[in-house]
């Protein structure tokens, strides 16, 4: 009887260890200080000058960091995810469609997305600076704001860097 209880206790212990496995972020999946895909974005409209208005959410340990992360997320979505939610009009397809391009051009994108990096020249606040702020936990904030993305200029930047083909170049 005692042997049977020990067997059950050991079995439950092993089950608990495997069931409570901690989740680790793969360092290879982290690009330029963020984990790809950890954000929400929706189309709010388009401008005549090749801009898109998007509402994007960022996460951070304080509201300011979350707001900066939202800027990165907006540009990242236009580059790699596309914008499928919200009002019609935004480019739903991402600019970079080559599979594995983010990894292939890792050095370019790590430099591009550094804090204070080049990505900031393609994104700006589109309203009076008001943001939606949600305190998720005692150490995490979620901040949403409307951003203007210079889509046409971003495309030209990637074409000049050789990341994507020029529009007239064909397939």
N, C-alpha and C positions, 0 to 999 in steps of 0.2 A: 504494500500500500504506500509506504514512504517512498519507495523507488518510483512508483507511478506518479506521485505528486511532484517529485523532483523533475521527472521527464516533462510533465506538463508545464512546470515553472520555467524550465529552460526553454521550452518551445515558445511560450508566451514572451519571454525575454528576447529571444531572437526575432520573433515577429515584430515586437515593438521597435527594435532597433532598425529593421528594414523599413517599417511603415513610417517612421519618423525621420527618414533620410533628409538631411538638409540639402537645400538647393543651392548650388554654386553657379555663379555667372562664369561662363566660359570666357577667358580673357581674349581669345581670338574673336569672339562675337562683339567685343567692346570696340567701338570705333570712335576715336577722338573724344573720349570722355563721356560717352553715352551708350546705352544699349539700344540697338536698333529695334524699333517697333514699340517702344514703351511710351506711346503718346496717342492722342486723339486729335483729329483734324477734320474740318468740314468747310466746304466752299460757301462763301458769302456773296460772291459775285466776281465780275471781271471788269477791267478798265480798258479804255481804248488804246492806251499806250503800252500794251503788252504786260499789264500787271494783273495779278489775281488777288482778291481779298479772301482771306481764310481766317477761320477761328480755330486757334490751336491751343492745346493744353500742354503745360510742362510741369514737371515734378521737381521739388528741391527741398533742402533742409530749411530754407526760409523763402519768403515770397519773392525776393529779388533774384535769388538763384533759380527759382522756378520760372520766373519771367524770362531770364536769359536762356534757360533750357527750351522754353517755348519757341524762341527765335530759331534756335538750332533745329528743333523739330519741324518747324514750318519749311525750312529750306530742305531738310532731309526728306520730307514727304514729297516735295515737288521733284526732287532728284530720283528717289528710289521707290517710293510707294504709289505715287499718284494720289489724287484726291477724289474719292468716290462718294463721300457723304455730303449732304447739304444741297444747296441750290444748284441747278444746272448752269453750265457755262465754264467752269474751271476745266483745265486739262486733266482728264481722268487718268491718262497714261503718264507714267513717270518719264522724265527726260532721259534717264539712263536705263536702257532696256537690256543691255548686254548682261547675261547671267554672270555673276561673280565679279562684276566691274568694280564694286566697292572694295573688294579684297585686292583685285588686280592693281588698282590705282590707290592703294592704301596710303602711301606716303603723301600723295596729293591731297586726299580727303582729310587725313589727320592734320595737315597744315591748314587746310581750308577751314576746318571746323574748330581750330584751337580757340580758346577764350580770346576775344578781341580779333578773331581771324577774319579772313576775306568774306566769309558768308554774310557778315553784318552789312556789307554794301548792297546786298540783294533783298534785305528784309527791313521793314520799319513798322512802327505802330501806326495803324490806320485811323484810329479815333483819337479822342482827347486824352488818352493815357489811362482810361478806366479799365480795370481788369476784374474778372470774376475770380475770387479767391476762396478756396476751400481748405480748411485745415483737416488733413486726412488723419494724422496721428500727432502725438506730441512733438514728433521730430520730422514730419513731412507735410509739405503744402502742395496743393494743386492749383495752378494759376492758369486761367484762360484769358486770351485777349485776341482782338482782331488785328491781323497783320496784313500788310501789303507786300506781296512778293513780286519782284521784278523778273518775271518769267522769261521774257525775251532776252534781257541782258544776261541772265543766268545761262541760258542756252548758248549765247555767244561766247561766254567765258569757257564753257565746257568744250565747245568746238575748237577754240583757240588752243586749249590745252591738249587736244587730241583725245579726249575722253569719249566724246560722241561724234558721229559723222555730221557734216554740214547738211542742212536741209536739201540742197540741190544735188548732193552727191549720190543719191539713190541708195540702193540696197547693197 
